[in-house]
Amino acid sequence: MDDQMIDDLDDDIDGEDLMTEDNGSRRIDADSILDSLVPQSIDWRETVRRHPFGSVACVALVGYLVGRTKGATIMAGITAGLSSGIMRQLSDVFEGDFFDF
């Protein structure tokens, strides 16, 4: 996602921050994102209640298509995040007293 899209998703109609909790940490709220993406004339909550299997099938299809087109980029991001997390953990272990001889 580009920064402009994130900024657009981040602002509610009232102007409050949708993706920041009270303690300052960031989280993604799926309801607020869908509310900002889907036109207000469509009641997506009622549609999901009436057609749960169709909704799951549509989400699976979109996930499949996104995975087919952007899968390599997504996997590169996931592996980069995992490797940086592992390296951070290893650096904490190696800096400790455990390996001092």
C-alpha positions as CSV (number, residue, x, y, z in Angstrom):
1,M,0.0,0.0,0.0
2,D,1.2,3.5,-0.7
3,D,1.3,6.2,1.9
4,Q,-1.6,8.1,0.5
5,M,-3.9,5.1,0.6
6,I,-2.9,4.4,4.2
7,D,-3.5,8.1,5.1
8,D,-6.9,7.9,3.5
9,L,-7.8,4.7,5.4
10,D,-6.5,6.2,8.6
11,D,-9.0,9.0,8.8
12,D,-12.6,8.5,9.7
13,I,-15.5,10.6,8.6
14,D,-15.4,12.4,11.9
15,G,-11.6,13.0,11.5
16,E,-10.5,10.7,14.3
17,D,-7.7,8.2,13.9
18,L,-9.1,4.8,13.1
19,M,-5.8,2.9,13.4
20,T,-4.4,4.2,16.6
21,E,-5.4,2.9,20.0
22,D,-5.6,5.0,23.1
23,N,-2.2,3.9,24.2
24,G,-0.6,5.1,21.0
25,S,0.0,1.7,19.4
26,R,-1.2,1.1,15.8
27,R,-3.7,-1.6,14.8
28,I,-5.9,-2.3,11.8
29,D,-9.6,-2.2,12.3
30,A,-11.3,-4.2,9.5
31,D,-14.7,-2.7,10.1
32,S,-13.5,0.9,9.8
33,I,-11.4,0.1,6.7
34,L,-14.4,-1.6,5.0
35,D,-16.7,1.3,6.0
36,S,-14.3,3.7,4.3
37,L,-13.8,1.6,1.2
38,V,-17.4,0.4,0.5
39,P,-19.9,3.1,-0.5
40,Q,-22.4,4.0,2.3
41,S,-25.3,3.0,0.0
42,I,-24.2,-0.7,0.4
43,D,-24.9,-2.3,3.8
44,W,-22.0,-4.8,3.7
45,R,-22.7,-6.1,7.2
46,E,-26.2,-7.2,6.3
47,T,-24.9,-8.7,3.0
48,V,-22.4,-10.8,4.9
49,R,-25.1,-11.9,7.4
50,R,-27.5,-12.9,4.6
51,H,-24.8,-14.6,2.4
52,P,-22.0,-15.9,4.6
53,F,-20.8,-18.6,2.2
54,G,-20.8,-16.2,-0.8
55,S,-18.9,-13.6,1.2
56,V,-16.2,-16.1,2.2
57,A,-16.0,-17.3,-1.4
58,C,-15.5,-13.7,-2.6
59,V,-12.9,-13.0,0.0
60,A,-11.1,-16.3,-0.9
61,L,-11.2,-15.3,-4.6
62,V,-9.8,-11.9,-3.9
63,G,-7.1,-13.4,-1.7
64,Y,-6.2,-15.9,-4.4
65,L,-6.0,-13.2,-7.1
66,V,-3.9,-10.9,-4.9
67,G,-1.6,-13.8,-4.0
68,R,-1.2,-14.7,-7.7
69,T,-0.3,-11.1,-8.7
70,K,1.5,-9.8,-5.6
71,G,2.6,-13.0,-3.9
72,A,6.3,-12.6,-4.5
73,T,6.2,-9.1,-3.0
74,I,4.1,-10.2,0.0
75,M,6.5,-13.2,0.7
76,A,9.5,-10.9,0.4
77,G,8.0,-8.5,3.0
78,I,7.1,-11.4,5.3
79,T,10.5,-13.0,5.1
80,A,12.3,-9.6,5.5
81,G,10.2,-9.0,8.7
82,L,10.8,-12.4,10.0
83,S,14.6,-12.3,9.4
84,S,14.9,-8.9,11.0
85,G,13.0,-10.2,14.0
86,I,15.2,-13.3,14.3
87,M,18.3,-11.2,13.9
88,R,17.2,-8.9,16.7
89,Q,16.5,-11.8,18.9
90,L,19.9,-13.3,18.1
91,S,21.7,-10.1,18.8
92,D,20.0,-9.9,22.2
93,V,21.2,-13.4,23.0
94,F,24.8,-12.8,21.8
95,E,25.1,-9.5,23.7
96,G,24.0,-11.2,27.0
97,D,26.2,-12.9,29.6
98,F,25.2,-16.3,28.2
99,F,28.1,-16.5,25.8
100,D,30.8,-14.7,27.9
101,F,33.5,-17.2,28.7
